[in-house]
């Protein structure tokens, strides 16, 4: 059946009785179209489809044959319209809802940020607001290419930006520049200079002339590897230098002194038990607040915000915020000896962990914790092994009398 025929009113009926075949023949004789005829011999029933008008006209055949006919299904546009008339409120509501969503999609009601790590959501929102893009902005007013270019200009760390709209959500996708920690370098003529005091335990020179060896004690500012490599003449005299960017992996064993002081007295929060809940409901630019806040000097607030969303990107301008407040007072308190020692040791362990993350090998530590009046102090001598050396321009040059100025 084509689409036009499917819009006609049709019924699917079950025919039971000894004369059911006769009823079927009488329908065909009167040129009543029937289709999808199925015979169920086990239940002694014939199922078929026919037009509603033909079914009504076949009632005389039903009486003559004495069959029992039951309507199992009604299909077609007339039956659908009849159902709709019975559900006017539902249909009108659905239509109004569709119109409402259509108009809501013409504005931006939510932001979504993807790919930002160092740049915060708040910074991007501030930029968008400076460009006149806020919650409620009409989508026809958005210049996506200008916003993308502006993001790259506003934040130099952005290498790629994309602004697009899905539903009522404006999606900002960015890719940030990958920064790697690179030590100071020069094109040529560089030495490696010590930046700590210690004893050299390992040394691998990749470029340049070593000025120290394993076992030597070095101080801050000592040249470890020189980038000026001497060139000798036939008399084994220095006739000049070839300059390089000195490179080497130099490991020293050094000692570092660590100190930290913790006052034994401190102020802590003591909750009074006074609490309040504030509910804020909003639609578009209108806000309604229910509940009174706590009027006290110390108030701790925790808020959760919600926005009505039908689908992932279809967020609507209906908001709710629940804020819970708790009143507190500051009370003078004191650490016990055990608590103070635990806090000081925790700070030391955090410091050592940060050193380990930088590749520093902790060999030993000598820790002392002493009480000094109303404070407690931790002192630690940390023996460690670490890579040293910073690049500095070389000062080695050949003078006019053929000697270097080192």
C-alpha positions as CSV (number, residue, x, y, z in Angstrom):
1,X,0.0,0.0,0.0
2,X,1.2,3.5,-0.8
3,X,1.3,6.4,1.6
4,X,-2.1,7.8,0.5
5,X,-3.7,4.5,1.1
6,X,-2.1,4.2,4.5
7,X,-3.8,7.4,5.5
8,X,-7.2,5.8,5.0
9,X,-9.1,4.3,7.9
10,X,-8.6,0.5,8.1
11,X,-9.4,-2.2,10.5
12,X,-8.0,-5.6,11.3
13,X,-10.6,-8.1,12.2
14,X,-10.9,-11.7,13.5
15,X,-13.8,-13.8,11.9
16,X,-15.0,-16.9,13.7
17,X,-17.8,-19.3,12.8
18,X,-18.7,-22.1,10.4
19,X,-19.5,-19.7,7.6
20,X,-16.4,-17.6,7.8
21,X,-15.2,-18.6,4.3
22,X,-18.7,-17.6,3.0
23,X,-18.3,-14.2,4.7
24,X,-15.0,-13.7,3.0
25,X,-16.4,-14.7,-0.4
26,X,-19.4,-12.3,0.1
27,X,-16.9,-9.4,0.8
28,X,-15.0,-10.2,-2.4
29,X,-18.2,-10.5,-4.4
30,X,-19.2,-7.0,-3.3
31,X,-15.7,-5.8,-4.3
32,X,-14.6,-5.0,-0.7
33,X,-10.8,-5.1,-0.8
34,X,-9.3,-7.4,1.8
35,X,-5.6,-8.1,2.4
36,X,-3.2,-9.7,4.8
37,X,-5.6,-12.7,5.2
38,X,-4.3,-15.3,7.6
39,X,-6.0,-18.5,8.7
40,X,-5.5,-20.0,12.1
41,X,-7.0,-23.5,11.9
42,X,-6.1,-24.4,15.5
43,X,-8.3,-21.5,16.9
44,X,-10.7,-21.7,13.9
45,X,-10.3,-18.0,13.0
46,X,-9.5,-16.0,9.9
47,X,-7.7,-12.6,10.4
48,X,-7.8,-10.0,7.7
49,X,-7.6,-6.2,7.0
50,X,-10.2,-4.1,5.2
51,X,-11.3,-0.5,4.9
52,X,-13.5,0.9,7.7
53,X,-16.3,1.9,5.2
54,X,-16.3,-1.5,3.6
55,X,-16.4,-3.2,7.1
56,X,-19.4,-1.1,8.1
57,X,-21.2,-2.0,4.8
58,X,-20.5,-5.7,5.4
59,X,-22.6,-5.9,8.5
60,X,-25.5,-7.4,6.4
61,X,-23.1,-10.2,5.3
62,X,-22.3,-10.8,9.0
63,X,-25.9,-11.2,9.8
64,X,-26.6,-13.5,6.9
65,X,-23.6,-15.8,7.6
66,X,-23.9,-15.7,11.4
67,X,-20.2,-15.3,11.9
68,X,-18.6,-13.5,14.9
69,X,-16.4,-10.6,14.1
70,X,-14.0,-8.8,16.5
71,X,-12.0,-5.7,15.6
72,X,-8.4,-6.2,16.7
73,X,-6.8,-2.9,15.5
74,X,-7.7,0.4,14.0
75,X,-5.2,2.2,11.7
76,X,-5.1,5.3,9.6
77,X,-5.3,9.1,9.9
78,X,-9.0,9.3,10.8
79,X,-8.5,7.1,13.8
80,X,-5.4,9.1,14.8
81,X,-7.2,12.4,14.6
82,X,-10.0,11.0,16.7
83,X,-7.4,10.1,19.4
84,X,-5.9,13.6,19.2
85,X,-9.3,15.2,19.7
86,X,-9.6,13.2,22.9
87,X,-6.2,14.4,24.1
88,X,-6.3,18.1,23.2
89,X,-4.4,19.2,26.3
90,X,-1.6,16.8,25.7
91,X,-1.3,17.8,22.0
92,X,-1.4,21.5,22.8
93,X,1.2,21.1,25.5
94,X,3.5,19.2,23.2
95,X,3.1,21.8,20.5
96,X,3.9,24.6,22.9
97,X,6.9,22.7,24.3
98,X,8.3,22.3,20.8
99,X,7.8,26.0,20.0
100,X,9.5,26.9,23.3
101,X,12.5,24.7,22.7
102,X,12.8,26.1,19.1
103,X,13.0,29.6,20.5
104,X,15.4,28.6,23.3
105,X,17.8,27.2,20.7
106,X,18.2,30.6,19.3
107,X,20.2,31.7,22.3
108,X,23.2,30.5,24.4
109,X,22.2,29.2,27.8
110,X,25.4,27.2,28.8
111,X,29.1,27.1,28.2
112,X,31.2,24.0,27.9
113,X,35.0,24.1,27.9
114,X,37.3,21.3,26.6
115,X,41.1,21.0,26.4
116,X,42.0,23.8,28.8
117,X,44.5,22.8,31.6
118,X,46.5,25.9,32.5
119,X,43.8,28.3,31.4
120,X,40.8,28.3,33.8
121,X,37.2,28.3,32.8
122,X,36.8,31.6,34.6
123,X,39.4,33.2,32.4
124,X,37.7,32.1,29.3
125,X,34.3,33.3,30.6
126,X,35.8,36.7,31.3
127,X,37.1,36.9,27.8
128,X,33.8,35.9,26.3
129,X,32.0,38.5,28.4
130,X,34.5,41.1,27.2
131,X,33.4,40.2,23.7
132,X,29.7,40.6,24.6
133,X,29.1,36.8,24.8
134,X,27.1,35.9,27.9
135,X,24.3,33.6,28.9
136,X,21.3,34.6,26.8
137,X,23.3,35.9,23.8
138,X,21.5,35.4,20.5
139,X,23.3,32.8,18.4
140,X,22.8,35.0,15.3
141,X,25.0,37.6,17.0
142,X,27.9,35.2,17.4
143,X,31.0,35.5,15.1
144,X,32.7,32.1,15.6
145,X,35.8,32.9,13.6
146,X,36.4,36.2,15.4
147,X,36.0,34.4,18.8
148,X,38.5,31.7,17.8
149,X,41.1,34.3,16.6
150,X,40.5,36.4,19.7
151,X,41.2,33.4,22.0
152,X,44.5,32.7,20.3
153,X,45.5,36.4,20.6
154,X,44.3,36.8,24.2
155,X,46.0,33.6,25.4
156,X,49.4,33.0,23.7
157,X,49.6,29.5,25.1
158,X,46.6,28.5,22.9
159,X,47.7,26.9,19.6
160,X,44.3,25.9,18.3
161,X,40.7,27.0,19.2
162,X,37.3,26.0,18.0
163,X,33.9,27.6,18.9
164,X,30.7,25.9,18.0
165,X,27.1,25.6,19.1
166,X,25.2,22.5,19.8
167,X,21.7,22.9,21.0
168,X,21.7,25.7,23.5
169,X,25.4,25.1,24.6
170,X,28.3,27.1,23.3
171,X,31.3,24.7,23.2
172,X,34.8,26.1,23.4
173,X,37.6,23.6,22.5
174,X,41.2,24.6,22.8
175,X,44.6,23.1,22.6
176,X,47.4,24.5,24.7
177,X,51.0,24.7,23.9
178,X,53.1,21.9,25.3
179,X,55.9,23.4,27.4
180,X,59.0,21.5,28.3
181,X,61.5,22.5,30.9
182,X,64.7,23.5,29.0
183,X,67.8,24.7,30.6
184,X,69.4,28.0,29.4
185,X,71.3,27.4,26.2
186,X,73.5,29.4,24.0
187,X,74.5,28.9,20.3
188,X,78.1,28.3,21.2
189,X,81.0,29.4,23.5
190,X,79.4,28.0,26.7
191,X,80.9,26.5,29.8
192,X,79.2,24.4,32.5
193,X,79.4,26.0,35.9
194,X,78.6,24.5,39.3
195,X,75.5,25.7,41.0
196,X,76.0,23.8,44.3
197,X,78.8,22.7,46.6
198,X,79.6,19.0,46.7
199,X,81.9,16.1,45.8
200,X,81.7,14.7,42.2
201,X,80.7,11.0,42.2
202,X,80.0,10.6,38.5
203,X,80.9,12.5,35.4
204,X,80.1,11.9,31.7
205,X,81.4,14.7,29.4
206,X,79.6,14.8,26.0
207,X,81.0,18.1,24.7
208,X,83.9,20.3,25.9
209,X,87.0,20.0,28.1
210,X,86.5,18.8,31.7
211,X,88.1,21.0,34.4
212,X,87.3,18.6,37.3
213,X,87.3,14.9,37.9
214,X,85.5,12.3,40.1
215,X,86.4,12.9,43.7
216,X,86.9,16.6,43.4
217,X,85.1,19.0,45.7
218,X,83.4,21.9,43.8
219,X,82.0,25.2,44.9
220,X,79.3,27.4,43.4
221,X,80.7,29.2,40.4
222,X,83.5,26.7,39.6
223,X,83.9,25.8,35.9
224,X,83.2,22.1,35.5
225,X,83.4,21.7,31.7
226,X,84.8,24.3,29.4
227,X,83.3,24.8,25.9
228,X,86.6,26.2,24.5
229,X,88.5,23.2,23.1
230,X,92.2,24.2,22.4
231,X,93.8,23.7,19.0
232,X,97.5,23.0,19.1
233,X,100.2,23.9,16.4
234,X,103.1,21.7,15.4
235,X,105.1,22.9,18.4
236,X,102.3,21.8,20.7
237,X,101.4,25.4,21.5
238,X,97.8,26.6,21.7
239,X,97.1,28.4,18.4
240,X,93.4,28.9,19.0
241,X,90.1,27.5,20.2
242,X,87.1,25.7,18.8
243,X,84.0,26.7,20.7
244,X,81.2,24.4,21.6
245,X,78.2,24.3,23.8
246,X,79.6,22.3,26.7
247,X,77.4,19.3,27.7
248,X,77.9,16.8,30.5
249,X,76.0,14.7,33.1
250,X,77.7,15.5,36.4
251,X,76.5,13.9,39.6
252,X,77.6,15.3,43.0
253,X,77.0,14.3,46.5
254,X,76.1,17.3,48.6
255,X,74.5,18.2,51.9
256,X,71.5,20.5,52.3
257,X,70.2,21.9,55.5
258,X,66.4,22.0,56.0
259,X,64.6,23.9,58.7
260,X,60.9,24.6,59.5
261,X,59.2,26.1,62.5
262,X,55.7,25.5,63.7
263,X,53.9,27.7,66.3
264,X,52.3,25.5,69.0
265,X,49.3,27.8,69.3
266,X,46.8,28.2,66.5
267,X,43.2,29.2,65.9
268,X,40.7,26.5,64.8
269,X,37.1,26.6,63.7
270,X,34.5,25.6,66.2
271,X,31.0,25.2,64.7
272,X,28.3,26.7,66.8
273,X,25.5,24.5,65.4
274,X,23.7,27.3,63.8
275,X,22.8,26.3,60.2
276,X,20.7,27.7,57.4
277,X,19.7,26.6,53.9
278,X,19.1,29.1,51.1
279,X,17.4,28.1,47.9
280,X,17.6,30.3,44.8
281,X,15.5,29.6,41.8
282,X,16.0,31.4,38.5
283,X,14.5,31.7,35.1
284,X,16.2,33.8,32.4
285,X,17.4,36.9,34.3
286,X,15.0,36.6,37.2
287,X,15.9,35.2,40.6
288,X,13.8,34.2,43.5
289,X,15.6,33.5,46.9
290,X,14.0,31.5,49.7
291,X,15.5,31.4,53.1
292,X,17.5,33.8,55.3
293,X,21.3,33.6,55.7
294,X,23.1,33.5,59.0
295,X,24.2,36.9,60.3
296,X,27.5,36.0,62.1
297,X,31.1,36.9,61.7
298,X,32.2,33.5,60.8
299,X,30.0,31.7,58.2
300,X,31.1,28.8,56.0
301,X,29.0,28.3,52.8
302,X,28.8,25.4,50.4
303,X,26.7,25.8,47.3
304,X,25.5,23.5,44.5
305,X,24.1,24.8,41.3
306,X,21.8,23.0,38.9
307,X,20.5,23.8,35.4
308,X,17.6,22.2,33.7
309,X,18.8,20.0,30.8
310,X,16.7,18.0,28.5
311,X,19.5,16.4,26.5
312,X,23.3,16.6,26.7
313,X,23.6,19.9,24.8
314,X,20.0,21.2,25.3
315,X,20.2,23.2,28.5
316,X,17.4,25.6,29.3
317,X,17.5,28.9,31.2
318,X,16.1,27.5,34.4
319,X,18.5,27.4,37.4
320,X,18.5,26.3,41.0
321,X,21.1,26.8,43.7
322,X,21.2,25.3,47.1
323,X,23.5,27.0,49.7
324,X,24.1,25.5,53.1
325,X,25.6,27.8,55.7
326,X,27.2,26.9,59.0
327,X,28.3,29.4,61.7
328,X,31.6,29.0,63.4
329,X,33.9,30.8,65.9
330,X,37.6,30.9,66.1
331,X,39.0,29.3,69.2
332,X,42.6,29.4,70.4
333,X,44.1,25.9,70.6
334,X,47.4,24.2,71.1
335,X,49.2,21.4,69.3
336,X,50.3,18.5,71.5
337,X,54.0,17.5,71.2
338,X,53.0,14.4,69.1
339,X,50.8,16.5,66.8
340,X,53.5,19.1,66.2
341,X,56.1,16.4,65.5
342,X,53.8,14.7,63.0
343,X,53.1,18.0,61.2
344,X,56.8,18.9,61.0
345,X,57.7,15.4,59.8
346,X,54.9,15.5,57.2
347,X,56.4,18.8,55.8
348,X,59.8,17.3,55.6
349,X,58.6,14.2,53.8
350,X,56.7,16.3,51.3
351,X,59.9,18.3,50.7
352,X,61.9,15.1,50.1
353,X,59.2,13.7,47.8
354,X,59.4,16.9,45.7
355,X,63.2,16.5,45.5
356,X,62.8,12.8,44.4
357,X,60.4,13.9,41.6
358,X,63.1,16.1,40.3
359,X,65.6,13.2,40.1
360,X,67.4,13.9,43.4
361,X,68.6,10.7,45.2
362,X,68.3,10.9,49.0
363,X,71.2,9.1,50.6
364,X,70.7,9.9,54.3
365,X,69.0,12.4,56.6
366,X,69.8,13.5,60.1
367,X,66.7,14.9,61.7
368,X,66.3,16.8,65.0
369,X,63.1,18.3,66.4
370,X,63.4,20.7,69.3
371,X,61.0,22.9,71.3
372,X,61.8,26.6,71.2
373,X,59.5,28.5,73.6
374,X,56.0,28.4,72.1
375,X,57.1,26.9,68.8
376,X,58.7,23.6,67.7
377,X,61.5,23.5,65.1
378,X,62.7,20.7,62.8
379,X,66.3,20.7,61.5
380,X,67.5,18.1,59.0
381,X,70.9,17.6,57.3
382,X,70.0,15.8,54.1
383,X,72.8,14.0,52.1
384,X,71.8,13.7,48.5
385,X,73.1,13.0,45.0
386,X,71.9,15.3,42.2
387,X,72.9,16.5,38.8
388,X,74.5,19.9,38.7
389,X,75.6,22.5,36.2
390,X,74.3,25.5,34.4
391,X,75.3,27.0,31.1
392,X,77.2,30.2,31.0
393,X,79.1,32.1,28.2
394,X,82.7,31.0,28.2
395,X,85.4,33.5,29.1
396,X,88.3,31.6,27.6
397,X,89.9,33.4,24.7
398,X,93.4,33.6,23.1
399,X,95.3,36.8,24.0
400,X,97.6,38.6,21.6
401,X,100.7,37.0,23.2
402,X,99.4,33.5,22.4
403,X,98.2,32.7,26.0
404,X,94.7,32.2,27.1
405,X,93.0,34.5,29.6
406,X,91.6,31.8,31.8
